[in-house]
Amino acid sequence: MNHSKCLVLGGFGFLGMHLCESLARENHSVVSFGRKPNFYINSATNIEWFAGDFHNPNDLYKAIKGCSIVYHLISSTTPAKSNINPIQDIQSNVEGTLKLLEIALAEGVQKVIFVSSGGTVYGKPQSLPIIEDAPTNPICSYGISKLTIEKYLHMHHVLHGLGYCILRVANLFGERQPLKKGQGAVGVFMEKALRGEAVEIWGDGEVVRDYVYVKDVADALVSSMYYDGEQKLFNIGSGVGRSLNQLLFSLEAVMNCSIKKNYKPGRPVDVPINVLDISLAKKYLGWHPKTDWVTALDQTYQWMLTNMSYSSISNTYQKP
């Protein structure tokens, strides 16, 4: 594929900003779409920052004009909170995506690349590591919505010829991760430790997750743009499972400190273990996570030391 014009929906967000920068480095023209810019925006000349509302069709039409590739990274809920109001979850995520696909077809988009959830769509796994055709039995509305969008992408491909690719991404972490939602154990634990506060752990700390570095995921998303084969669905993770207790041990080593821990009763929404098989991404996308665990944690830690304020009163991000 030659240099393309790409729309990144959710381009002002954590993964979106890293993706925009990765695309710009490969000389693609990028339209970054989100509600409002923030102070970590990159000044690359081939990134256009478009402030708009995903649920406003006029904004989508304007942003998508002339784009051949659309990256769909927008989600208005989190796994832990999505069950509080499943109807709102469907309205904001599934209905919004259906309008997006309608506009994409009308504007001649070649391919939609969707970031799904490797951590929630499978539910409690029957075998490990989890392969792409494993049973999907989500236990939170967030995972059900992601899976529903996957099915609609397939339908639009079969009925209308719209190209697509789905990346089921594991637990993201890295520089610039927002922490106000309490999502992202690596960043949340790191920030708590820097403030001298206790880390809250739901359960005994033996819940296992697959943690993957954000820059490696951005690389996978770029690789998926070039891929044009029959396989449409890929797990994107580290392929390694780590318990919360193991994560805390690694953080204590990287940060050279002892972290206070507050263990609380477990939550039904948390599956006991989730580790993704990433063989298909290696085979078809030519992708694998390049950043080792300790290096990725240290780079995240160094960024937080440089760019965040750690008073006990405020968790305001500082400008770089």
N, C-alpha and C positions, 0 to 999 in steps of 0.2 A: 504494500500500500504506500502511495506517495504521501507527502505531507497533507494532512487533513485539517479541516476546521471542526473542532470538538467542543461540544457543550457539556460542561460538568455541573449537573444539578446537585447542589450541596457543596459547591466549590469554595464557599467561605468556611466550611467546617474543617474538622480535624484531618480526616483522610483526604477530603476534597482539595485542601490547599497543597498537600504533598503531591497529589496527582497532577494538579495544574502545573506545578513546577517541573515535574517529571516530563509531562507532555511538552512544555515550553523548551526544555533542554534538548528535546528531539526535533525542535523547530516546527512543531504543529501550532496552528493558530487555535487559541483557547478562549472560550467564553465561560467565565466562572459565574455561576448563578446562585444567589442566596438572598436572604432577607436583608442583611446589612453587612457592609465591609467591616473588618476589624483591623487592629494595628499590626497584625503579622503578615499582611498582604505583601506579596512579592512584587517588585516593580518591573518584572520582565516585560519587555515591550510587546511580546506576542500573546499577552494575557489581557483580555478585556473583562473588567469587573462589572457585572450586571446585577444591580439590586432589584429584586422582584419577588413576587409571591407565587409559590408553586401552585397554589389553588386559584390563581387568576389566569384564565386562558389567554388573555391579551398579553400578559407578561411572557408566557411561554412561547406564544407565536413570535413575538419580537426577538426573544433570545435564541430560538431554534432556527431562525431564518438563515439559510445558507450553510447549516451544519450537516455534515454527513455522518458523524458519530455522536451519539448521546450517551453519556455516563449518568446513571441514575443512582445517586448516593443518598437521596433525601429520605429521612424517616422522622416522624414527629413524636414518636414514643420510644420508650425503653423497655427491655424485656421485663424488668421487675415491676413496672407500673402499668403495663399495657392491659392487664387483667382487671384493673379498676374500672375501665370504661371501654370494653371491646367494641362497642358501636362506634365510638369516636375513633378508635384505632382503624377500623375499616373505612370510615368516611375520610379520614385524613390521608391514609396511605394507599388503600386499594382504589378508591374512587378517583383520587388524584392521579394515580398511575394510569388508569384507563383513559382519562382525558389526555394525558401525555402521549399515550400510544396513538390515539386518534389524531393528534396534531402531528406526531412524527410521520405517520403515513401520508397525511395531507401535504407535508413539506418535503417529502422525498428522502427522508433519513434512511441511510443504508443499514445502520446497526445500532441497537440499544444494548448497552452493557450494564447489567444490574448487579449491585452489591447486595447479596442476600446474607443470611446468617447461618454460618456453620455451627454456631453455638446453640441455636434454638430450634431449627427446623426438624432435627432428628429426634428430639425428645430423649428418652432413656435408651441408650444404645443396646442392641442385642449382641454385638460383637465389636471388638476394637482392633486396630483403628477403624474409624467409620468411613466406609466407601460411599461414593455418590449415589449408588442405587440401593442403599440401605433403607429400611422402612422409615417413613417420616411421620412421627406422632408427636407434634409439639404440645407442650403443656403450658404455653403462654400465648396470648393473643398476638404478640409481636411475631412469633415464629409462624403462626397460622397465616398472618397477613403476608409475610415474606413468601411463604409457599404458594399462596394464592396468586401473587404477582408473577411468580415463576410460571405458573400454569397459563396465565393470560399471555405471557410472552410467547410461549409455545403455540398457543392458539393463533396469535397474530402472525406468527411465522408460517404456520400451515395454511391459514386461510388467505393471508394477504402478502406473504413473501417478505415480511420484515425480518431482517437479520437480527440475531441476538446472541448474547453470551451471558451466563450467570456465574458469578463467583460467590461461593459460600465461604465467607471469611470468618476465621476464628477470633479470639479475643485480642483486639488491637491494643497496642500501647506505643508510646514514643513522644517525641517533642511536640508541644502545642496541643496536647490533649486537654479539652475542657473538663473541669472537675466538678462544676456546680451541680450536675445531675447525679453525682455520686456513682457514675458509671466508669468502669475501667480500673480493675483492682491495682494494677501496677502504679498508675498515677495517683490514685486516691491514697494508697498505702504510703507512697513516697512523701506526699504532701503532709499527711498526718505525722509521719516520723520527723519531718523537718520542723513541724510546729511543736514537737514534743508531746503530741496527743496520742491517746491509745487508738489502735486500729480495731475496728469492729469486725468480727468474723462470725458469720452465720453458720453455726454447726461446730464441728470439732476441728475444722481446718483441713480435713482430708478430701474435700471436694477438689476434683482434678480438672484442670482446663488446659487448653492449647493456646499459648500466648504467642502472638506474631507481631513483629516490628513493623510500624506503619510505612516506613520507606520501602521495605520489601513488598508490602501489599500494593503500594503505588506502582512498583515495577511490574507486578503481576497484571494489574489493570492495563498498563500500557501494552504488555505482551498480548493480552486478549484482543486488542484492537487489530493486530496484524494477523491473528489466527482466523482461518476461514473453513475449518473442517466440520465434520458432522457432529462431533462431541460438543455439546453446548453448555455443560455443567461441570464446574471444577471446584473442588475444595481448596482453600487457600489458608494454610496455617504453617506451624513449625513442624508438625508431625510428631511432637514430643509433648507428653502430658506432665504437668507439674501441679502438685497440690498447693493450696494456699499456704500451708506451713513451709513447704519447700520454697515458694516464692518469697516469703518473709525471711527465710534463711539467706537467700541470695541477696535480697535488699540490704540486710544487715551487713553482709560482706562488702557490697559495693559502696554503701554509705558509711561504713565503718562506725556503726552505732548499734545500740540495743533498742529494739522497737517494742513499745508497750502494746499489749494485746488484751482485748476484751471479747471473750467468746460468748456468743448468744445462741439461743435455740435456732435450729435449722429452719429453712423455709421450704415449703412444698414446691415452689417455682424453680428451685435449683436442682438440676439433674446431678447425680453423684459424680459422673465422669464424662468428659467429652474430649476426644483426641481424634483429629482428622487424618485420613489417609490422603496424601497429596501426590500420589503416583501419577494420576492423570495429568495434573498440571505440569509435572516434570516432563512427561512424555510428549504432550501435545503443545503446550505453551513454551516449552523450553525454559521453564521457570523453577527456581528453588530459592528458599530464603538464604540470602548471602551473609546476613549479619548474625554473628554468634550471640548467644544469650547474654553473656556478661558485658560484651561491648555495647549491645543495644540498651541494656539497663544503665550502663554508665553514661552513654550519650544522653539518655533521657534525664538522668540525674543532673548532669552538668548543665543541661538546658534549663532545668527548673531552678538551679542555684543562680543562674544568670538573669533569668527573666521573670521571676515571681517574687512577691513580697510575702514575708512570713511572720507578720505581727499576729498576735492572738486575737485581734479584733477584726482584721480584714483579710479576705482571700483574693484581693484584687490583683489581676495580672498587671505586671509592669510592662511598659513599652521596651522593646529591645534597644 
